[in-house]
Amino acid sequence: MEIIRGKQVSLIDASTLAERLAGYDVVHIDIGTGDGRFVQYIAQTCPTCFVVGIDACRENLREVSRCAPGNTLFVIANALKLPPELHGLAAQFTINFPWGSLLNGLLTNDPSLLADLVAVASPYAGLDVRLNGGALAEAGWSLEQGADRVRDVLTANGFGVRPPIALTARDLRSLPTTWAKRLAFGRDPRAVCLRATRQADSMVFTAGALQETYPA
Ligand SMILES: C[S@@+](CC[C@H](N)C(=O)[O-])C[C@H]1O[C@@H](n2cnc3c(N)ncnc32)[C@H](O)[C@@H]1O
C-alpha cells in the first residue's frame, strides 16, 4: 500500500508493516484523517498504540506526516478500497466528520466501504463515528435522521451501536481534530458521536481505555 512521509511517497508490504507493528499493544486506524492531527494526538498520548491515518487526499497528509512520531503511519487510500495489508489489524478505529464518498458510503450502505471496514476490524474492535449536521445536510439528511441511518447501516454490518451521543460546542473544542475545531467555532456546530463495537464470538476487546482519553 502507498504511504506518505512529508513529500516522500513509498510502498509498504504486509511483512514490513508487521515489523513496524511489533511490540505495540493496539492498532488504531483513523479513516478520512484529513490533516492527521487526531492521529498525532493519539500516538503522542498512547505510546503503546500504533496509529494509522488514512485519507484519499495526499496533500492533506504531507504536513503532519513529515515529523510524525514513530508509532504512526499515514496511508494514501480510498476508504472504499482499503488496502488488504490492513485487514484484521484495527482494535480501535475512528471516522471523524466524514464528507463526500466516505459519508455517502456510510449512508447508502455501500458494500465497498462496509465490507472493508469489517475487514480491517479485529473481533470486538471499537469504532467511533462522529457526524456533523452540515455535512449531513449537504448529503440531504437531517442530523438525527442521518445518525439513525448510519447506526442502522453499522448494525446491519455486524456492529453493536449505542444510541447517538450529542456533541456540544465544548466537546468539539476539546476534540483533537482540525475539523472539530472548525465546527466548534463555526455557524453550525451540531454533531453526534456513534460508538460501535464489532460483534464477534471470540477475543477480548482491548482498546476500551482509549475511548476515555477524549470526549465522545
Ligand atoms: C471534513 S474532513 C475531516 C478530516 C478529519 N477527520 C478531521 O476531523 O479533521 C473529511 C475527510 O474525509 C476524507 N475522505 C472523504 N472521502 C474519502 C474516501 N472515500 N476515502 C478516504 N478519505 C476520504 C477527505 O479527504 C477529508 O480529508
The ligand as an SDF file (V2000), in Angstrom:
LIG
                    3D

 27 29  0  0  0  0  0  0  0  0999 V2000
  -14.3210   17.0000    6.8700 C   0  0  0  0  0  0  0  0  0  0  0  0
  -12.7860   16.2250    6.6000 S   0  0  0  0  0  0  0  0  0  0  0  0
  -12.4300   15.5800    8.2560 C   0  0  0  0  0  0  0  0  0  0  0  0
  -10.9660   15.3590    8.4410 C   0  0  0  0  0  0  0  0  0  0  0  0
  -10.5470   14.8600    9.8480 C   0  0  0  0  0  0  0  0  0  0  0  0
  -11.1490   13.5690   10.1610 N   0  0  0  0  0  0  0  0  0  0  0  0
  -10.8620   15.8710   10.9300 C   0  0  0  0  0  0  0  0  0  0  0  0
  -11.7160   15.5810   11.7900 O   0  0  0  0  0  0  0  0  0  0  0  0
  -10.2460   16.9430   10.9120 O   0  0  0  0  0  0  0  0  0  0  0  0
  -13.2500   14.7030    5.7240 C   0  0  0  0  0  0  0  0  0  0  0  0
  -12.0480   13.9250    5.2010 C   0  0  0  0  0  0  0  0  0  0  0  0
  -12.5250   12.7040    4.6260 O   0  0  0  0  0  0  0  0  0  0  0  0
  -11.7090   12.4100    3.5060 C   0  0  0  0  0  0  0  0  0  0  0  0
  -12.4360   11.4920    2.6340 N   0  0  0  0  0  0  0  0  0  0  0  0
  -13.6270   11.6890    2.0220 C   0  0  0  0  0  0  0  0  0  0  0  0
  -13.9590   10.6200    1.2880 N   0  0  0  0  0  0  0  0  0  0  0  0
  -12.9450    9.7200    1.4320 C   0  0  0  0  0  0  0  0  0  0  0  0
  -12.7120    8.4270    0.9170 C   0  0  0  0  0  0  0  0  0  0  0  0
  -13.5640    7.8220    0.1040 N   0  0  0  0  0  0  0  0  0  0  0  0
  -11.5740    7.7910    1.2870 N   0  0  0  0  0  0  0  0  0  0  0  0
  -10.6770    8.3710    2.1170 C   0  0  0  0  0  0  0  0  0  0  0  0
  -10.8450    9.6120    2.6260 N   0  0  0  0  0  0  0  0  0  0  0  0
  -11.9690   10.2790    2.2890 C   0  0  0  0  0  0  0  0  0  0  0  0
  -11.4410   13.7730    2.8710 C   0  0  0  0  0  0  0  0  0  0  0  0
  -10.2980   13.7530    2.0230 O   0  0  0  0  0  0  0  0  0  0  0  0
  -11.2600   14.6500    4.1080 C   0  0  0  0  0  0  0  0  0  0  0  0
   -9.8920   14.7330    4.4830 O   0  0  0  0  0  0  0  0  0  0  0  0
  1  2  1  0
  2  3  1  0
  2 10  1  0
  3  4  1  0
  4  5  1  0
  5  6  1  0
  5  7  1  0
  7  8  2  0
  7  9  1  0
 10 11  1  0
 11 12  1  0
 11 26  1  0
 12 13  1  0
 13 14  1  0
 13 24  1  0
 14 15  1  0
 14 23  1  0
 15 16  2  0
 16 17  1  0
 17 18  1  0
 17 23  2  0
 18 19  1  0
 18 20  2  0
 20 21  1  0
 21 22  2  0
 22 23  1  0
 24 25  1  0
 24 26  1  0
 26 27  1  0
M  CHG  2   2   1   9  -1
M  END
$$$$
